[in-house]
Structure formats: C-alpha cells, structure tokens
Amino acid sequence: MTRNELFNQIKKKNSYLCVGLDTDINKVPRHLLEYKDPVFEFNKQIIDATHDLCIAYKPNVAFYEALGPKGWESLQKTVEYIPKECFTIADAKRGDIGNTSSLYARAFFKEMSFDSITVAPYMGEDSVTPFLEFKGKWVILLAHTSNAGSNDFQLVRSDTGKLFYEEVILRSQKWGTPDNMMYVVGATHPNKMEGIRKLAPDHFFLVPGVGAQGGSLEDISKYGFNKECGLIVNSARAIIYASADTDFASEARREAMKVQVEMKALLNRFA
Amino acid sequence: MTRNELFNQIKKKNSYLCVGLDTDINKVPRHLLEYKDPVFEFNKQIIDATHDLCIAYKPNVAFYEALGPKGWESLQKTVEYIPKECFTIADAKRGDIGNTSSLYARAFFKEMSFDSITVAPYMGEDSVTPFLEFKGKWVILLAHTSNAGSNDFQLVRSDTGKLFYEEVILRSQKWGTPDNMMYVVGATHPNKMEGIRKLAPDHFFLVPGVGAQGGSLEDISKYGFNKECGLIVNSARAIIYASADTDFASEARREAMKVQVEMKALLNRFA
C-alpha cells in the first residue's frame, strides 16, 4: 500500500484508527469455542463489525505464536480476510542479521501478505534494510515505545546530547523514506510527541498505548498530526474485548465508533 | 538447565560448541526431500552425528517461521529430539511489552521446551523480565551482535562515557543473574571481548560469528573465558552445510570434530 492510498483511506473514513487483534484464546467468548478455529472466527466477526471505522488492523503475532502451528494458520487466515483497502500490520518486532531478516521479510510479506511489520532497531542497518527491499511494503521501526521499560534504554542520552530514540529516528532516515518507513511512538509520552514530529515531519507514526495503557488521543493528535494526518492510532483491548458475550462484535463496533467520532472531530480541529 | 549442569557438560565433552540449526529447505540435500518433513529429517541426522561433540543446539527461528505452520511443526519436533543433556537455544530475538513477552515466553518455554531464548533489549526491563520468571530457563540478551549493523546503535556513546552495549550489560544485571541470563557477544569484535568480560565476569556469553562471519575462536576464547568457561560458541553454516550430498551428516561430524579438537586445546591452554 502506498502512503497516498493510506492517506486517502483516512480522509474517506475520517479515521486513523487501527484495531489491534491481540486475540487471546482464553478471552474469546465461549460460544465461539464450538468453531473449528475460534481465534479466526473471533477476528472475522470483529473485522466485519469494524472495517468501515478503522484504516488498519494489527495482529500481535505473539498471541498467535503462543498457540503453535494452529495459531499461524489463524493468523494467515486473518490477514487474508482483512479487506484489501485496510492497512495490515504484523506486530512482530523482528530484527536479526541480514540473511535472517530477509527470511522474516519473506515470511510476513510473501508467505503472508502483510503490508508492514514492526522491527526492533538494536541490530542496526543490515537488520532493517532487508524489509525495505519489498516494493509497497513498510517497516515500522520501534522508536519510543509505550511501555514502562521504554525509559530504560530509549532515554539514554548520547554524548551528542540526543536521546537514544532520537538517534534511532535520525540515523534510520538514511535507510528508509516516509514512503516505506514509519515509527512506533507510544501515546504514553504525549509531552515528547511534538519534538518527535519535528525529527520526522513526513513519516507516519504507529501509536500504541491509547486506552488500556492510558495515553490521551487528544494530546497525541494535537502534537502528532502532519499534513497527511501522519498517525495510525492503535486500540486493542478496549475494542475487541468490549463485551465477553455473544454481543462482542456489536459492542466492539460501538467502541470503535466512539473512537472514530472523536478522531473525526480531532481531524477537523487540528489537521 | 542450571549453570552447573551446563559447565559439567562442557567439562565432560571438552567442548563449548553450539551447532546452529539454520536449516534452509533450499539447502537441504535433495535425497531428503522424499521425507514427509525434510527439515526435521535433516536436523535429526545432524543431531545424531554431532551431539557428543557439542553442548548446545540453536535453531534460528526465522528459518522455520519462513515455512509457515509446517515450519513450526519441524521446530517443535527438533527441540523434542535434541538429547536432554544438550542446552537448547531458540534464536528468536523477541522482546515486547510485558503481557506480550509473557506470551512469547510461554510459546518457547512451555509449548516448546527450549532452555533459553534470545531477547532484544530495546524495550527495557518489562520486556525482558517475563522470560526470567520461568525456573531453569534462560534469557540470552543481545549485547554486541556480530553483524555489520552492530556498529550503528550499539556503539553510540552515552553521556556517562559508556557505549550503548555496555549500558545494556550493566543495567540488565539488575534484572537477571548469571544463573538465568547470558549475553550475545559477537566473535567479530575480538578486541572488545576482554572489556566485556570485565563488565560481566560470571555470565555465559553466546558467541555467534565464528566461521562464515570471520571471527577467530582463539581470540575470543583467550579473552572471553571465565572460571566456568563462560562461552557458548555457535557455528552453523560451516558445520551443517559441510556437504550438500548424502554424506552431509558425516561431513558435519567431521567439521564439528575439528572445532571440538580446537576447543579442547584452547580449554587446556587458557581456561
């Protein structure tokens, strides 16, 4: 998917919502357990109920991997089921030496047809560039993550005065462009969003941490928007587990719509 | 597996060799393609031919993941086949927010029975500690990796004068101990090994980069040994692809034995 296609979708839907498919077999409503593949059935119904309100879906790969080979089948079926107009994100946080990153790229971009994958920067350029060789595919590089541990290493200050996540954002712009690279910027650091936007004015940011983790949609939108919106804001638990009963899909839709209505207002106000 | 059990195995076998099971379906000898699971059959014959010469096996998870659900079955069968006395390493380089790292830990330590997993440090403490909660299991944290890109971020100097990989080694010692945490230190940085050993005198290091990547076994042993050896040196391609023909297993054994003989001499000389 191109950056322009992504922006067009945002304008059409008045939304920059990504629904996180962190589908936990232990939290799936019990009536779905009769299906042959309850995880896929859950995702299918969530996608059916929300795809006009969101622009992206982000399965968290760990939830599928934890189920073994069967989980990978559920993941593959899920990415195939997502409407082509929606941007798909494999939240896998991979990153390894070059020949190994090439294999991961093939797994997520070819064997499965994800548009993008999250990548950890620690191993440097040759761990990232193999993912950039696939036309129309995206790397979403971890910059400043939403978790508590994001303070441990990402805030180490370098001898040039920059924070470590700033080094990551600046150096990685030599490898990729705003057309094939995005950054993960947690909603839990609203006071840093303005500065991060200055470092990467044209890149899209994938923003986790709104909702269960406590980030404010208004703050990150106010400081994070660029001229093409530039934000993809993820919400998982608050939407997909809005109800644990047979009405889970319609309740998920209700929650997604609440977010989308707020996003529409923020786009009108700040974008 | 405990640190003591690992050291006992090193003494018994006069070896600190880890065989990297980077098994590529495209490089498996053609006669194995008749088997239902050629990747597992290849691994099985490599394990049969080498398990008395090495102390550990390290499947590179990307190679299995690239094959989809079938690859995960091959991986699971492989880890079950490895003799219990050998240390098993899932080279997965995972690391995510706490609840997600917990899922990865369950996948590799419970669904599969790996002794250890490689973990990327970028997301900090709460991405690492979930792996440490499993008794008898190990985190192998990326410190200074063997690839060219290891210079991009790992050598950023902090304002306290430390290199970034040094920050990782020092800070992470508050989370784990030499009994449940190791570090990845590439053999391609022999001149840094002495300094790294000073930072973590008692920890085991997993050392990739000998062989195809050009690191010297003698140099890293001289500077890296501690009183319990303290090194697990990985070799993959040079051993498992020693021959592409029907004699691949016996040729792998010949290569592994060459390394083991050298290791025995180095243990006598420096340990």
Chai-1 contact restraints between the chains, C-beta under 6 A:
chainA,res_idxA,chainB,res_idxB,connection_type,confidence,min_distance_angstrom,max_distance_angstrom,comment,restraint_id
A,A62,B,T100,contact,1.0,0.0,6.0,A-B,restraint_1
A,A62,B,L103,contact,1.0,0.0,6.0,A-B,restraint_2
A,A62,B,Y104,contact,1.0,0.0,6.0,A-B,restraint_3
A,E65,B,A107,contact,1.0,0.0,6.0,A-B,restraint_4
A,A66,B,L103,contact,1.0,0.0,6.0,A-B,restraint_5
A,A66,B,R106,contact,1.0,0.0,6.0,A-B,restraint_6
A,A66,B,A107,contact,1.0,0.0,6.0,A-B,restraint_7
A,G68,B,E111,contact,1.0,0.0,6.0,A-B,restraint_8
A,P69,B,P69,contact,1.0,0.0,6.0,A-B,restraint_9
A,P69,B,W72,contact,1.0,0.0,6.0,A-B,restraint_10
A,P69,B,E73,contact,1.0,0.0,6.0,A-B,restraint_11
A,W72,B,P69,contact,1.0,0.0,6.0,A-B,restraint_12
A,W72,B,W72,contact,1.0,0.0,6.0,A-B,restraint_13
A,E73,B,P69,contact,1.0,0.0,6.0,A-B,restraint_14
A,K93,B,D96,contact,1.0,0.0,6.0,A-B,restraint_15
A,D96,B,K93,contact,1.0,0.0,6.0,A-B,restraint_16
A,I97,B,N147,contact,1.0,0.0,6.0,A-B,restraint_17
A,T100,B,A62,contact,1.0,0.0,6.0,A-B,restraint_18
A,L103,B,A62,contact,1.0,0.0,6.0,A-B,restraint_19
A,L103,B,A66,contact,1.0,0.0,6.0,A-B,restraint_20
A,Y104,B,A62,contact,1.0,0.0,6.0,A-B,restraint_21
A,R106,B,A66,contact,1.0,0.0,6.0,A-B,restraint_22
A,A107,B,E65,contact,1.0,0.0,6.0,A-B,restraint_23
A,A107,B,A66,contact,1.0,0.0,6.0,A-B,restraint_24
A,E111,B,G68,contact,1.0,0.0,6.0,A-B,restraint_25
A,A120,B,A120,contact,1.0,0.0,6.0,A-B,restraint_26
A,A120,B,Y122,contact,1.0,0.0,6.0,A-B,restraint_27
A,Y122,B,A120,contact,1.0,0.0,6.0,A-B,restraint_28
A,Y122,B,Y122,contact,1.0,0.0,6.0,A-B,restraint_29
A,Y122,B,L142,contact,1.0,0.0,6.0,A-B,restraint_30
A,M123,B,T145,contact,1.0,0.0,6.0,A-B,restraint_31
A,M123,B,N147,contact,1.0,0.0,6.0,A-B,restraint_32
A,M123,B,G149,contact,1.0,0.0,6.0,A-B,restraint_33
A,G124,B,G149,contact,1.0,0.0,6.0,A-B,restraint_34
A,G124,B,S150,contact,1.0,0.0,6.0,A-B,restraint_35
A,G124,B,D152,contact,1.0,0.0,6.0,A-B,restraint_36
A,G124,B,F153,contact,1.0,0.0,6.0,A-B,restraint_37
A,E125,B,G149,contact,1.0,0.0,6.0,A-B,restraint_38
A,E125,B,D152,contact,1.0,0.0,6.0,A-B,restraint_39
A,D126,B,N147,contact,1.0,0.0,6.0,A-B,restraint_40
A,D126,B,A148,contact,1.0,0.0,6.0,A-B,restraint_41
A,D126,B,G149,contact,1.0,0.0,6.0,A-B,restraint_42
A,S127,B,G149,contact,1.0,0.0,6.0,A-B,restraint_43
A,L142,B,Y122,contact,1.0,0.0,6.0,A-B,restraint_44
A,T145,B,M123,contact,1.0,0.0,6.0,A-B,restraint_45
A,N147,B,I97,contact,1.0,0.0,6.0,A-B,restraint_46
A,N147,B,M123,contact,1.0,0.0,6.0,A-B,restraint_47
A,N147,B,D126,contact,1.0,0.0,6.0,A-B,restraint_48
A,A148,B,D126,contact,1.0,0.0,6.0,A-B,restraint_49
A,G149,B,M123,contact,1.0,0.0,6.0,A-B,restraint_50
A,G149,B,G124,contact,1.0,0.0,6.0,A-B,restraint_51
A,G149,B,E125,contact,1.0,0.0,6.0,A-B,restraint_52
A,G149,B,D126,contact,1.0,0.0,6.0,A-B,restraint_53
A,G149,B,S127,contact,1.0,0.0,6.0,A-B,restraint_54
A,S150,B,G124,contact,1.0,0.0,6.0,A-B,restraint_55
A,D152,B,G124,contact,1.0,0.0,6.0,A-B,restraint_56
A,D152,B,E125,contact,1.0,0.0,6.0,A-B,restraint_57
A,F153,B,G124,contact,1.0,0.0,6.0,A-B,restraint_58
A,V156,B,S158,contact,1.0,0.0,6.0,A-B,restraint_59
A,V156,B,E167,contact,1.0,0.0,6.0,A-B,restraint_60
A,R157,B,D159,contact,1.0,0.0,6.0,A-B,restraint_61
A,S158,B,V156,contact,1.0,0.0,6.0,A-B,restraint_62
A,D159,B,R157,contact,1.0,0.0,6.0,A-B,restraint_63
A,D159,B,D159,contact,1.0,0.0,6.0,A-B,restraint_64
A,E167,B,V156,contact,1.0,0.0,6.0,A-B,restraint_65
